[in-house]
Amino acid sequence: MKVGWLASNSLDRHRPLLVALQCALFFIGVLFWIDAMTGGAGFEETTWGWLAYSFPAVGWAFINMATSAITIIGLMKPIRYWMVAVGAALHCVQFLILSYSAALCGGVFVIGLYASVVFLPLHLWLLLEAVRSGK
Amino acid sequence: MENDVLQTLLATYGAPLLFVVFIWWQTRGGSKEDPGAKILEALADLRERVAKIEGYLEGDK
């Protein structure tokens, strides 16, 4: 049996770690939401770039909480692959826009690197595995 | 005055709390999907294949 570096059962195998990651992202979304609702300065154009800043901070926080919640629910046993796929796809779009905005639209370049080099590939992998396993 | 405080609290903590309740509601007691159904389906498929192979072997005799 051929097993590549992306094993077909990796969603099952790494499920606890992936749930922990999504819970952490959900918690970040919650803190971001509270900060935005209480008029905090956690979201600035000089950090995230003009593209991300053109969308309100509460919107980003809401999307972050919603996508993480969908992915957490999907990853609970027995895994609901379509929910993991939808959550991961939305995360990918979010990180793609954030990384582009931070790196190329006047934001902090390192923020863009974290979004594009760490979070985007991780969620792409999650998306591919969920689509492949859910067939 | 009290209404203002309540509204502020709801606006600030309402959405996160709703999401937490949503996650709990969706995951309580596990999913309604039967995890054993897929195994039984695969087993039935396997039995069918074995019967087919046995049929071929019988034909060879």
N, CA and C atoms of all chains as a GROMACS GRO file, in nm:
protein
  588
    1MET      N    1   0.085  -0.120   0.000
    1MET     CA    2   0.000   0.000   0.000
    1MET      C    3   0.089   0.126   0.000
    2LYS      N    4   0.059   0.217  -0.092
    2LYS     CA    5   0.140   0.338  -0.102
    2LYS      C    6   0.087   0.446  -0.006
    3VAL      N    7   0.175   0.493   0.080
    3VAL     CA    8   0.136   0.601   0.172
    3VAL      C    9   0.230   0.719   0.150
    4GLY      N   10   0.177   0.828   0.098
    4GLY     CA   11   0.259   0.946   0.071
    4GLY      C   12   0.282   1.026   0.198
    5TRP      N   13   0.345   1.140   0.183
    5TRP     CA   14   0.369   1.223   0.302
    5TRP      C   15   0.239   1.283   0.354
    6LEU      N   16   0.138   1.288   0.266
    6LEU     CA   17   0.004   1.325   0.312
    6LEU      C   18  -0.078   1.196   0.316
    7ALA      N   19  -0.077   1.128   0.430
    7ALA     CA   20  -0.150   1.002   0.440
    7ALA      C   21  -0.299   1.030   0.434
    8SER      N   22  -0.373   0.935   0.376
    8SER     CA   23  -0.516   0.960   0.357
    8SER      C   24  -0.594   0.959   0.489
    9ASN      N   25  -0.532   0.908   0.595
    9ASN     CA   26  -0.603   0.906   0.724
    9ASN      C   27  -0.550   1.013   0.820
   10SER      N   28  -0.484   1.115   0.765
   10SER     CA   29  -0.420   1.212   0.855
   10SER      C   30  -0.520   1.299   0.931
   11LEU      N   31  -0.643   1.314   0.879
   11LEU     CA   32  -0.743   1.391   0.955
   11LEU      C   33  -0.778   1.316   1.084
   12ASP      N   34  -0.792   1.184   1.073
   12ASP     CA   35  -0.819   1.102   1.191
   12ASP      C   36  -0.699   1.103   1.284
   13ARG      N   37  -0.581   1.089   1.225
   13ARG     CA   38  -0.459   1.074   1.303
   13ARG      C   39  -0.425   1.201   1.381
   14HIS      N   40  -0.441   1.317   1.316
   14HIS     CA   41  -0.401   1.443   1.380
   14HIS      C   42  -0.520   1.523   1.434
   15ARG      N   43  -0.636   1.457   1.445
   15ARG     CA   44  -0.758   1.526   1.484
   15ARG      C   45  -0.746   1.608   1.614
   16PRO      N   46  -0.692   1.552   1.723
   16PRO     CA   47  -0.683   1.631   1.846
   16PRO      C   48  -0.602   1.760   1.830
   17LEU      N   49  -0.492   1.750   1.755
   17LEU     CA   50  -0.407   1.868   1.733
   17LEU      C   51  -0.482   1.972   1.649
   18LEU      N   52  -0.555   1.924   1.548
   18LEU     CA   53  -0.630   2.015   1.461
   18LEU      C   54  -0.745   2.083   1.537
   19VAL      N   55  -0.810   2.008   1.628
   19VAL     CA   56  -0.916   2.067   1.710
   19VAL      C   57  -0.856   2.175   1.801
   20ALA      N   58  -0.739   2.145   1.859
   20ALA     CA   59  -0.672   2.242   1.947
   20ALA      C   60  -0.638   2.369   1.869
   21LEU      N   61  -0.590   2.352   1.746
   21LEU     CA   62  -0.555   2.467   1.661
   21LEU      C   63  -0.679   2.551   1.631
   22GLN      N   64  -0.789   2.484   1.597
   22GLN     CA   65  -0.912   2.558   1.564
   22GLN      C   66  -0.970   2.627   1.688
   23CYS      N   67  -0.958   2.563   1.805
   23CYS     CA   68  -1.004   2.626   1.930
   23CYS      C   69  -0.922   2.752   1.958
   24ALA      N   70  -0.790   2.744   1.932
   24ALA     CA   71  -0.704   2.860   1.953
   24ALA      C   72  -0.743   2.973   1.857
   25LEU      N   73  -0.771   2.938   1.730
   25LEU     CA   74  -0.812   3.040   1.633
   25LEU      C   75  -0.948   3.101   1.671
   26PHE      N   76  -1.037   3.016   1.725
   26PHE     CA   77  -1.168   3.064   1.770
   26PHE      C   78  -1.150   3.163   1.886
   27PHE      N   79  -1.060   3.129   1.979
   27PHE     CA   80  -1.034   3.214   2.095
   27PHE      C   81  -0.975   3.350   2.050
   28ILE      N   82  -0.887   3.345   1.949
   28ILE     CA   83  -0.830   3.469   1.894
   28ILE      C   84  -0.943   3.554   1.834
   29GLY      N   85  -1.034   3.486   1.764
   29GLY     CA   86  -1.150   3.555   1.705
   29GLY      C   87  -1.236   3.622   1.812
   30VAL      N   88  -1.256   3.552   1.923
   30VAL     CA   89  -1.336   3.607   2.034
   30VAL      C   90  -1.270   3.732   2.092
   31LEU      N   91  -1.139   3.723   2.116
   31LEU     CA   92  -1.065   3.839   2.173
   31LEU      C   93  -1.066   3.956   2.074
   32PHE      N   94  -1.052   3.922   1.945
   32PHE     CA   95  -1.053   4.023   1.840
   32PHE      C   96  -1.189   4.093   1.834
   33TRP      N   97  -1.297   4.012   1.849
   33TRP     CA   98  -1.434   4.064   1.848
   33TRP      C   99  -1.454   4.161   1.966
   34ILE      N  100  -1.414   4.116   2.086
   34ILE     CA  101  -1.432   4.199   2.206
   34ILE      C  102  -1.352   4.329   2.193
   35ASP      N  103  -1.230   4.316   2.139
   35ASP     CA  104  -1.146   4.435   2.119
   35ASP      C  105  -1.211   4.533   2.021
   36ALA      N  106  -1.266   4.476   1.913
   36ALA     CA  107  -1.330   4.562   1.811
   36ALA      C  108  -1.456   4.628   1.866
   37MET      N  109  -1.534   4.554   1.947
   37MET     CA  110  -1.660   4.607   1.999
   37MET      C  111  -1.638   4.710   2.109
   38THR      N  112  -1.523   4.701   2.175
   38THR     CA  113  -1.498   4.796   2.284
   38THR      C  114  -1.405   4.911   2.238
   39GLY      N  115  -1.391   4.923   2.107
   39GLY     CA  116  -1.315   5.036   2.052
   39GLY      C  117  -1.166   5.026   2.068
   40GLY      N  118  -1.115   4.904   2.077
   40GLY     CA  119  -0.971   4.884   2.092
   40GLY      C  120  -0.896   4.916   1.964
   41ALA      N  121  -0.764   4.924   1.975
   41ALA     CA  122  -0.682   4.961   1.858
   41ALA      C  123  -0.603   4.840   1.806
   42GLY      N  124  -0.666   4.724   1.813
   42GLY     CA  125  -0.597   4.603   1.769
   42GLY      C  126  -0.594   4.585   1.618
   43PHE      N  127  -0.668   4.666   1.546
   43PHE     CA  128  -0.677   4.651   1.401
   43PHE      C  129  -0.640   4.783   1.334
   44GLU      N  130  -0.519   4.789   1.280
   44GLU     CA  131  -0.473   4.914   1.219
   44GLU      C  132  -0.427   4.890   1.076
   45GLU      N  133  -0.446   4.994   0.996
   45GLU     CA  134  -0.411   4.984   0.854
   45GLU      C  135  -0.261   4.961   0.835
   46THR      N  136  -0.181   5.023   0.923
   46THR     CA  137  -0.036   5.010   0.910
   46THR      C  138   0.013   4.868   0.940
   47THR      N  139  -0.072   4.789   1.009
   47THR     CA  140  -0.035   4.651   1.040
   47THR      C  141  -0.087   4.555   0.935
   48TRP      N  142  -0.214   4.569   0.898
   48TRP     CA  143  -0.282   4.471   0.813
   48TRP      C  144  -0.292   4.512   0.666
   49GLY      N  145  -0.262   4.637   0.634
   49GLY     CA  146  -0.271   4.681   0.495
   49GLY      C  147  -0.408   4.739   0.461
   50TRP      N  148  -0.412   4.819   0.352
   50TRP     CA  149  -0.539   4.890   0.321
   50TRP      C  150  -0.650   4.796   0.276
   51LEU      N  151  -0.613   4.684   0.213
   51LEU     CA  152  -0.716   4.591   0.162
   51LEU      C  153  -0.794   4.528   0.278
   52ALA      N  154  -0.723   4.478   0.377
   52ALA     CA  155  -0.790   4.418   0.493
   52ALA      C  156  -0.864   4.524   0.573
   53TYR      N  157  -0.805   4.644   0.579
   53TYR     CA  158  -0.863   4.752   0.659
   53TYR      C  159  -0.993   4.805   0.597
   54SER      N  160  -1.014   4.780   0.465
   54SER     CA  161  -1.137   4.827   0.400
   54SER      C  162  -1.258   4.746   0.448
   55PHE      N  163  -1.233   4.636   0.515
   55PHE     CA  164  -1.340   4.554   0.574
   55PHE      C  165  -1.336   4.576   0.725
   56PRO      N  166  -1.452   4.596   0.791
   56PRO     CA  167  -1.449   4.628   0.935
   56PRO      C  168  -1.390   4.517   1.022
   57ALA      N  169  -1.329   4.559   1.132
   57ALA     CA  170  -1.263   4.465   1.224
   57ALA      C  171  -1.361   4.360   1.278
   58VAL      N  172  -1.485   4.405   1.310
   58VAL     CA  173  -1.583   4.309   1.364
   58VAL      C  174  -1.616   4.202   1.260
   59GLY      N  175  -1.613   4.242   1.132
   59GLY     CA  176  -1.638   4.147   1.023
   59GLY      C  177  -1.533   4.038   1.020
   60TRP      N  178  -1.406   4.077   1.029
   60TRP     CA  179  -1.297   3.980   1.032
   60TRP      C  180  -1.310   3.888   1.153
   61ALA      N  181  -1.342   3.950   1.268
   61ALA     CA  182  -1.355   3.872   1.392
   61ALA      C  183  -1.469   3.770   1.379
   62PHE      N  184  -1.581   3.815   1.320
   62PHE     CA  185  -1.697   3.728   1.304
   62PHE      C  186  -1.663   3.610   1.211
   63ILE      N  187  -1.598   3.642   1.098
   63ILE     CA  188  -1.560   3.537   1.002
   63ILE      C  189  -1.465   3.436   1.068
   64ASN      N  190  -1.370   3.489   1.145
   64ASN     CA  191  -1.274   3.402   1.214
   64ASN      C  192  -1.344   3.308   1.312
   65MET      N  193  -1.438   3.363   1.389
   65MET     CA  194  -1.512   3.280   1.486
   65MET      C  195  -1.599   3.178   1.413
   66ALA      N  196  -1.670   3.222   1.307
   66ALA     CA  197  -1.762   3.134   1.235
   66ALA      C  198  -1.688   3.019   1.167
   67THR      N  199  -1.578   3.050   1.096
   67THR     CA  200  -1.506   2.945   1.025
   67THR      C  201  -1.441   2.846   1.123
   68SER      N  202  -1.390   2.897   1.233
   68SER     CA  203  -1.330   2.807   1.333
   68SER      C  204  -1.438   2.719   1.396
   69ALA      N  205  -1.555   2.777   1.424
   69ALA     CA  206  -1.665   2.700   1.485
   69ALA      C  207  -1.708   2.587   1.390
   70ILE      N  208  -1.723   2.618   1.261
   70ILE     CA  209  -1.762   2.516   1.162
   70ILE      C  210  -1.658   2.403   1.160
   71THR      N  211  -1.530   2.442   1.158
   71THR     CA  212  -1.424   2.341   1.150
   71THR      C  213  -1.417   2.257   1.277
   72ILE      N  214  -1.436   2.320   1.394
   72ILE     CA  215  -1.435   2.245   1.521
   72ILE      C  216  -1.547   2.141   1.519
   73ILE      N  217  -1.668   2.184   1.482
   73ILE     CA  218  -1.783   2.092   1.479
   73ILE      C  219  -1.755   1.976   1.381
   74GLY      N  220  -1.700   2.011   1.265
   74GLY     CA  221  -1.670   1.909   1.165
   74GLY      C  222  -1.567   1.808   1.212
   75LEU      N  223  -1.472   1.855   1.294
   75LEU     CA  224  -1.363   1.766   1.337
   75LEU      C  225  -1.400   1.677   1.455
   76MET      N  226  -1.514   1.707   1.520
   76MET     CA  227  -1.557   1.621   1.632
   76MET      C  228  -1.602   1.486   1.577
   77LYS      N  229  -1.572   1.379   1.650
   77LYS     CA  230  -1.604   1.244   1.601
   77LYS      C  231  -1.753   1.215   1.601
   78PRO      N  232  -1.808   1.145   1.502
   78PRO     CA  233  -1.743   1.108   1.377
   78PRO      C  234  -1.726   1.230   1.288
   79ILE      N  235  -1.611   1.240   1.221
   79ILE     CA  236  -1.577   1.359   1.144
   79ILE      C  237  -1.680   1.385   1.034
   80ARG      N  238  -1.726   1.513   1.025
   80ARG     CA  239  -1.816   1.554   0.916
   80ARG      C  240  -1.728   1.628   0.814
   81TYR      N  241  -1.689   1.553   0.712
   81TYR     CA  242  -1.589   1.603   0.618
   81TYR      C  243  -1.633   1.730   0.545
   82TRP      N  244  -1.762   1.739   0.512
   82TRP     CA  245  -1.808   1.857   0.436
   82TRP      C  246  -1.793   1.984   0.520
   83MET      N  247  -1.814   1.971   0.652
   83MET     CA  248  -1.800   2.088   0.740
   83MET      C  249  -1.653   2.129   0.752
   84VAL      N  250  -1.565   2.029   0.762
   84VAL     CA  251  -1.421   2.058   0.769
   84VAL      C  252  -1.378   2.126   0.639
   85ALA      N  253  -1.429   2.075   0.526
   85ALA     CA  254  -1.392   2.132   0.396
   85ALA      C  255  -1.439   2.277   0.383
   86VAL      N  256  -1.564   2.303   0.423
   86VAL     CA  257  -1.618   2.441   0.414
   86VAL      C  258  -1.539   2.535   0.506
   87GLY      N  259  -1.517   2.491   0.631
   87GLY     CA  260  -1.443   2.573   0.728
   87GLY      C  261  -1.301   2.602   0.680
   88ALA      N  262  -1.234   2.497   0.631
   88ALA     CA  263  -1.095   2.514   0.585
   88ALA      C  264  -1.090   2.604   0.462
   89ALA      N  265  -1.187   2.590   0.371
   89ALA     CA  266  -1.190   2.673   0.250
   89ALA      C  267  -1.207   2.821   0.287
   90LEU      N  268  -1.298   2.847   0.382
   90LEU     CA  269  -1.320   2.986   0.425
   90LEU      C  270  -1.194   3.042   0.493
   91HIS      N  271  -1.129   2.957   0.572
   91HIS     CA  272  -1.003   2.998   0.637
   91HIS      C  273  -0.898   3.032   0.531
   92CYS      N  274  -0.892   2.949   0.425
   92CYS     CA  275  -0.794   2.972   0.318
   92CYS      C  276  -0.815   3.108   0.253
   93VAL      N  277  -0.942   3.138   0.221
   93VAL     CA  278  -0.974   3.268   0.159
   93VAL      C  279  -0.932   3.382   0.251
   94GLN      N  280  -0.966   3.365   0.379
   94GLN     CA  281  -0.934   3.467   0.480
   94GLN      C  282  -0.783   3.490   0.488
   95PHE      N  283  -0.705   3.381   0.497
   95PHE     CA  284  -0.560   3.396   0.511
   95PHE      C  285  -0.495   3.445   0.383
   96LEU      N  286  -0.555   3.410   0.269
   96LEU     CA  287  -0.504   3.458   0.141
   96LEU      C  288  -0.517   3.611   0.133
   97ILE      N  289  -0.635   3.660   0.166
   97ILE     CA  290  -0.658   3.806   0.162
   97ILE      C  291  -0.569   3.876   0.264
   98LEU      N  292  -0.563   3.821   0.387
   98LEU     CA  293  -0.483   3.884   0.493
   98LEU      C  294  -0.335   3.888   0.457
   99SER      N  295  -0.285   3.777   0.401
   99SER     CA  296  -0.142   3.774   0.369
   99SER      C  297  -0.110   3.869   0.254
  100TYR      N  298  -0.198   3.873   0.154
  100TYR     CA  299  -0.178   3.964   0.041
  100TYR      C  300  -0.180   4.108   0.090
  101SER      N  301  -0.281   4.137   0.174
  101SER     CA  302  -0.298   4.274   0.223
  101SER      C  303  -0.179   4.318   0.310
  102ALA      N  304  -0.138   4.230   0.403
  102ALA     CA  305  -0.029   4.267   0.494
  102ALA      C  306   0.104   4.278   0.421
  103ALA      N  307   0.126   4.188   0.324
  103ALA     CA  308   0.258   4.186   0.258
  103ALA      C  309   0.269   4.288   0.147
  104LEU      N  310   0.161   4.312   0.075
  104LEU     CA  311   0.171   4.395  -0.046
  104LEU      C  312   0.084   4.520  -0.049
  105CYS      N  313   0.004   4.543   0.055
  105CYS     CA  314  -0.083   4.660   0.054
  105CYS      C  315  -0.052   4.757   0.168
  106GLY      N  316   0.072   4.763   0.206
  106GLY     CA  317   0.113   4.862   0.306
  106GLY      C  318   0.104   4.816   0.450
  107GLY      N  319   0.096   4.684   0.472
  107GLY     CA  320   0.093   4.633   0.610
  107GLY      C  321   0.232   4.587   0.654
  108VAL      N  322   0.235   4.515   0.765
  108VAL     CA  323   0.363   4.462   0.814
  108VAL      C  324   0.394   4.331   0.739
  109PHE      N  325   0.509   4.327   0.672
  109PHE     CA  326   0.545   4.214   0.586
  109PHE      C  327   0.547   4.081   0.663
  110VAL      N  328   0.596   4.084   0.787
  110VAL     CA  329   0.607   3.960   0.866
  110VAL      C  330   0.469   3.901   0.897
  111ILE      N  331   0.370   3.988   0.920
  111ILE     CA  332   0.233   3.940   0.945
  111ILE      C  333   0.185   3.862   0.822
  112GLY      N  334   0.214   3.917   0.705
  112GLY     CA  335   0.179   3.850   0.579
  112GLY      C  336   0.249   3.717   0.564
  113LEU      N  337   0.374   3.711   0.612
  113LEU     CA  338   0.450   3.585   0.604
  113LEU      C  339   0.386   3.477   0.691
  114TYR      N  340   0.346   3.515   0.812
  114TYR     CA  341   0.283   3.417   0.902
  114TYR      C  342   0.154   3.363   0.838
  115ALA      N  343   0.074   3.455   0.782
  115ALA     CA  344  -0.053   3.412   0.723
  115ALA      C  345  -0.032   3.324   0.601
  116SER      N  346   0.066   3.360   0.518
  116SER     CA  347   0.085   3.286   0.392
  116SER      C  348   0.172   3.162   0.405
  117VAL      N  349   0.273   3.167   0.492
  117VAL     CA  350   0.366   3.053   0.500
  117VAL      C  351   0.321   2.949   0.605
  118VAL      N  352   0.257   2.994   0.712
  118VAL     CA  353   0.215   2.900   0.817
  118VAL      C  354   0.067   2.861   0.803
  119PHE      N  355  -0.020   2.960   0.813
  119PHE     CA  356  -0.164   2.928   0.823
  119PHE      C  357  -0.228   2.885   0.692
  120LEU      N  358  -0.192   2.946   0.582
  120LEU     CA  359  -0.254   2.912   0.453
  120LEU      C  360  -0.224   2.767   0.411
  121PRO      N  361  -0.097   2.723   0.408
  121PRO     CA  362  -0.070   2.584   0.369
  121PRO      C  363  -0.134   2.482   0.463
  122LEU      N  364  -0.137   2.515   0.592
  122LEU     CA  365  -0.197   2.425   0.691
  122LEU      C  366  -0.346   2.402   0.662
  123HIS      N  367  -0.416   2.510   0.626
  123HIS     CA  368  -0.558   2.498   0.598
  123HIS      C  369  -0.584   2.442   0.459
  124LEU      N  370  -0.490   2.463   0.366
  124LEU     CA  371  -0.502   2.400   0.234
  124LEU      C  372  -0.493   2.248   0.249
  125TRP      N  373  -0.399   2.204   0.333
  125TRP     CA  374  -0.384   2.061   0.361
  125TRP      C  375  -0.512   2.005   0.423
  126LEU      N  376  -0.568   2.080   0.520
  126LEU     CA  377  -0.693   2.041   0.585
  126LEU      C  378  -0.805   2.030   0.482
  127LEU      N  379  -0.812   2.126   0.391
  127LEU     CA  380  -0.914   2.127   0.287
  127LEU      C  381  -0.899   2.007   0.194
  128LEU      N  382  -0.776   1.983   0.146
  128LEU     CA  383  -0.752   1.872   0.054
  128LEU      C  384  -0.785   1.737   0.119
  129GLU      N  385  -0.742   1.721   0.244
  129GLU     CA  386  -0.768   1.596   0.315
  129GLU      C  387  -0.918   1.574   0.336
  130ALA      N  388  -0.990   1.682   0.370
  130ALA     CA  389  -1.134   1.671   0.395
  130ALA      C  390  -1.208   1.637   0.265
  131VAL      N  391  -1.168   1.699   0.155
  131VAL     CA  392  -1.233   1.672   0.026
  131VAL      C  393  -1.205   1.528  -0.017
  132ARG      N  394  -1.078   1.487  -0.003
  132ARG     CA  395  -1.038   1.352  -0.045
  132ARG      C  396  -1.103   1.244   0.042
  133SER      N  397  -1.108   1.267   0.172
  133SER     CA  398  -1.166   1.166   0.262
  133SER      C  399  -1.318   1.164   0.256
  134GLY      N  400  -1.378   1.277   0.221
  134GLY     CA  401  -1.524   1.287   0.221
  134GLY      C  402  -1.589   1.230   0.096
  135LYS      N  403  -1.507   1.194  -0.002
  135LYS     CA  404  -1.564   1.143  -0.129
  135LYS      C  405  -1.637   1.011  -0.108
  136MET      N  406  -3.025   5.332   3.222
  136MET     CA  407  -2.885   5.309   3.261
  136MET      C  408  -2.852   5.160   3.261
  137GLU      N  409  -2.939   5.082   3.332
  137GLU     CA  410  -2.919   4.937   3.336
  137GLU      C  411  -2.933   4.876   3.199
  138ASN      N  412  -3.030   4.930   3.119
  138ASN     CA  413  -3.049   4.880   2.983
  138ASN      C  414  -2.926   4.904   2.897
  139ASP      N  415  -2.861   5.020   2.917
  139ASP     CA  416  -2.740   5.051   2.840
  139ASP      C  417  -2.630   4.950   2.869
  140VAL      N  418  -2.615   4.920   2.997
  140VAL     CA  419  -2.511   4.824   3.038
  140VAL      C  420  -2.539   4.688   2.977
  141LEU      N  421  -2.667   4.648   2.983
  141LEU     CA  422  -2.707   4.518   2.929
  141LEU      C  423  -2.683   4.511   2.778
  142GLN      N  424  -2.720   4.621   2.709
  142GLN     CA  425  -2.700   4.626   2.564
  142GLN      C  426  -2.553   4.616   2.527
  143THR      N  427  -2.470   4.689   2.602
  143THR     CA  428  -2.325   4.685   2.577
  143THR      C  429  -2.270   4.545   2.599
  144LEU      N  430  -2.315   4.482   2.710
  144LEU     CA  431  -2.268   4.347   2.740
  144LEU      C  432  -2.310   4.249   2.631
  145LEU      N  433  -2.437   4.262   2.586
  145LEU     CA  434  -2.488   4.172   2.481
  145LEU      C  435  -2.412   4.191   2.350
  146ALA      N  436  -2.388   4.319   2.316
  146ALA     CA  437  -2.318   4.349   2.190
  146ALA      C  438  -2.175   4.297   2.193
  147THR      N  439  -2.114   4.305   2.311
  147THR     CA  440  -1.973   4.267   2.323
  147THR      C  441  -1.955   4.116   2.334
  148TYR      N  442  -2.038   4.053   2.419
  148TYR     CA  443  -2.017   3.910   2.446
  148TYR      C  444  -2.123   3.819   2.385
  149GLY      N  445  -2.227   3.877   2.326
  149GLY     CA  446  -2.337   3.797   2.271
  149GLY      C  447  -2.295   3.702   2.161
  150ALA      N  448  -2.225   3.755   2.059
  150ALA     CA  449  -2.187   3.673   1.943
  150ALA      C  450  -2.093   3.558   1.982
  151PRO      N  451  -1.985   3.586   2.058
  151PRO     CA  452  -1.898   3.475   2.099
  151PRO      C  453  -1.974   3.367   2.178
  152LEU      N  454  -2.063   3.414   2.266
  152LEU     CA  455  -2.141   3.320   2.348
  152LEU      C  456  -2.233   3.234   2.261
  153LEU      N  457  -2.295   3.298   2.160
  153LEU     CA  458  -2.381   3.224   2.067
  153LEU      C  459  -2.303   3.117   1.993
  154PHE      N  460  -2.180   3.151   1.951
  154PHE     CA  461  -2.096   3.053   1.880
  154PHE      C  462  -2.060   2.936   1.971
  155VAL      N  463  -2.030   2.967   2.098
  155VAL     CA  464  -1.996   2.860   2.194
  155VAL      C  465  -2.116   2.766   2.213
  156VAL      N  466  -2.236   2.826   2.226
  156VAL     CA  467  -2.359   2.746   2.242
  156VAL      C  468  -2.383   2.661   2.116
  157PHE      N  469  -2.358   2.723   1.999
  157PHE     CA  470  -2.376   2.653   1.871
  157PHE      C  471  -2.283   2.531   1.862
  158ILE      N  472  -2.156   2.550   1.901
  158ILE     CA  473  -2.059   2.439   1.898
  158ILE      C  474  -2.105   2.328   1.994
  159TRP      N  475  -2.145   2.368   2.115
  159TRP     CA  476  -2.190   2.270   2.215
  159TRP      C  477  -2.313   2.194   2.164
  160TRP      N  478  -2.410   2.267   2.105
  160TRP     CA  479  -2.535   2.207   2.056
  160TRP      C  480  -2.508   2.106   1.944
  161GLN      N  481  -2.415   2.140   1.857
  161GLN     CA  482  -2.385   2.054   1.743
  161GLN      C  483  -2.302   1.931   1.781
  162THR      N  484  -2.226   1.941   1.891
  162THR     CA  485  -2.136   1.830   1.923
  162THR      C  486  -2.179   1.750   2.046
  163ARG      N  487  -2.288   1.789   2.110
  163ARG     CA  488  -2.329   1.718   2.234
  163ARG      C  489  -2.374   1.575   2.198
  164GLY      N  490  -2.325   1.482   2.279
  164GLY     CA  491  -2.360   1.342   2.260
  164GLY      C  492  -2.315   1.284   2.128
  165GLY      N  493  -2.220   1.347   2.063
  165GLY     CA  494  -2.172   1.297   1.934
  165GLY      C  495  -2.271   1.326   1.823
  166SER      N  496  -2.233   1.286   1.702
  166SER     CA  497  -2.319   1.310   1.587
  166SER      C  498  -2.427   1.202   1.578
  167LYS      N  499  -2.538   1.236   1.510
  167LYS     CA  500  -2.646   1.138   1.493
  167LYS      C  501  -2.612   1.036   1.385
  168GLU      N  502  -2.507   1.065   1.309
  168GLU     CA  503  -2.466   0.971   1.204
  168GLU      C  504  -2.417   0.842   1.269
  169ASP      N  505  -2.446   0.730   1.205
  169ASP     CA  506  -2.405   0.600   1.259
  169ASP      C  507  -2.266   0.566   1.207
  170PRO      N  508  -2.164   0.569   1.293
  170PRO     CA  509  -2.028   0.541   1.247
  170PRO      C  510  -2.010   0.398   1.200
  171GLY      N  511  -2.096   0.306   1.250
  171GLY     CA  512  -2.083   0.165   1.212
  171GLY      C  513  -2.143   0.135   1.075
  172ALA      N  514  -2.225   0.225   1.024
  172ALA     CA  515  -2.296   0.200   0.897
  172ALA      C  516  -2.198   0.177   0.782
  173LYS      N  517  -2.092   0.258   0.777
  173LYS     CA  518  -1.994   0.246   0.669
  173LYS      C  519  -1.921   0.112   0.674
  174ILE      N  520  -1.892   0.066   0.797
  174ILE     CA  521  -1.823  -0.062   0.815
  174ILE      C  522  -1.912  -0.175   0.766
  175LEU      N  523  -2.041  -0.169   0.806
  175LEU     CA  524  -2.136  -0.274   0.765
  175LEU      C  525  -2.152  -0.275   0.612
  176GLU      N  526  -2.152  -0.155   0.554
  176GLU     CA  527  -2.165  -0.142   0.409
  176GLU      C  528  -2.044  -0.208   0.340
  177ALA      N  529  -1.924  -0.179   0.394
  177ALA     CA  530  -1.801  -0.235   0.337
  177ALA      C  531  -1.798  -0.386   0.352
  178LEU      N  532  -1.851  -0.434   0.466
  178LEU     CA  533  -1.855  -0.578   0.492
  178LEU      C  534  -1.947  -0.648   0.392
  179ALA      N  535  -2.063  -0.588   0.367
  179ALA     CA  536  -2.158  -0.645   0.271
  179ALA      C  537  -2.096  -0.650   0.132
  180ASP      N  538  -2.021  -0.545   0.096
  180ASP     CA  539  -1.954  -0.539  -0.034
  180ASP      C  540  -1.849  -0.650  -0.044
  181LEU      N  541  -1.777  -0.670   0.066
  181LEU     CA  542  -1.673  -0.773   0.070
  181LEU      C  543  -1.734  -0.912   0.054
  182ARG      N  544  -1.846  -0.935   0.123
  182ARG     CA  545  -1.915  -1.065   0.114
  182ARG      C  546  -1.957  -1.092  -0.030
  183GLU      N  547  -2.005  -0.986  -0.096
  183GLU     CA  548  -2.049  -0.997  -0.235
  183GLU      C  549  -1.932  -1.039  -0.325
  184ARG      N  550  -1.817  -0.974  -0.301
  184ARG     CA  551  -1.697  -1.005  -0.381
  184ARG      C  552  -1.651  -1.148  -0.359
  185VAL      N  553  -1.652  -1.190  -0.229
  185VAL     CA  554  -1.610  -1.326  -0.196
  185VAL      C  555  -1.702  -1.426  -0.265
  186ALA      N  556  -1.834  -1.398  -0.261
  186ALA     CA  557  -1.932  -1.487  -0.325
  186ALA      C  558  -1.904  -1.497  -0.475
  187LYS      N  559  -1.866  -1.383  -0.536
  187LYS     CA  560  -1.837  -1.380  -0.679
  187LYS      C  561  -1.714  -1.467  -0.710
  188ILE      N  562  -1.609  -1.451  -0.626
  188ILE     CA  563  -1.487  -1.529  -0.646
  188ILE      C  564  -1.516  -1.677  -0.629
  189GLU      N  565  -1.597  -1.708  -0.526
  189GLU     CA  566  -1.635  -1.848  -0.503
  189GLU      C  567  -1.710  -1.904  -0.623
  190GLY      N  568  -1.793  -1.820  -0.682
  190GLY     CA  569  -1.868  -1.859  -0.802
  190GLY      C  570  -1.775  -1.892  -0.916
  191TYR      N  571  -1.672  -1.809  -0.935
  191TYR     CA  572  -1.574  -1.833  -1.041
  191TYR      C  573  -1.501  -1.965  -1.017
  192LEU      N  574  -1.461  -1.985  -0.889
  192LEU     CA  575  -1.387  -2.106  -0.854
  192LEU      C  576  -1.472  -2.232  -0.878
  193GLU      N  577  -1.599  -2.220  -0.842
  193GLU     CA  578  -1.692  -2.332  -0.865
  193GLU      C  579  -1.699  -2.364  -1.014
  194GLY      N  580  -1.700  -2.256  -1.095
  194GLY     CA  581  -1.709  -2.272  -1.240
  194GLY      C  582  -1.587  -2.339  -1.299
  195ASP      N  583  -1.471  -2.315  -1.235
  195ASP     CA  584  -1.345  -2.373  -1.284
  195ASP      C  585  -1.339  -2.524  -1.264
  196LYS      N  586  -1.412  -2.569  -1.161
  196LYS     CA  587  -1.402  -2.712  -1.126
  196LYS      C  588  -1.463  -2.800  -1.235
   0.00000   0.00000   0.00000
